[in-house]
Amino acid sequence: MRQIVVDTDVLILHLRGNESVREMLREAAQDSLLCCSAITIGEIHAGMRDEEREKTLKLLNSLAVIDVDRKIAALAGDYRRTIKSHHLELDDCLIAATCVVNKATLITGNIKHYPMQEIEKKEVSIPS
């Protein structure tokens, strides 16, 4: 089964009630395993409000979580060291490396954060 790694921004849109994102994730889940990086778990928890806790944990618990291992960490470090971009943060490098190592597609609203050529990316539009 194909794996899809859902980026943090997409999960936030889902939690905020964006129907197009919810529908897209429902459709993707029909023939793919929806996953997230352990990094995304940390990012979501860091921004979670107390009143959002229950629905946020329910969403996170519905996803397979891919832990960061040595191979992912090393590849992420290589990305951060070699790709010259003002937008490139280590957390995004870790998520990208997770996709590469697991041969997964990334769904994100911030495609510019992922300049790596070797990952398959699908961009969702973020409402203004």
Buried (B, 14 or more C-beta within 10 A) or exposed (E): EEBBBBBBBBBBBBBEEBEEBEEBBEEBEEEBBBBBBBBBBEBBEEEBEEEBEEEBEEBBEEBEEBEBEEEBBEBBBEBBEEBEEEEBEEBBBBBBBBBBBBEBBBBBBBEEBBBBEEBEBBBBEBEE
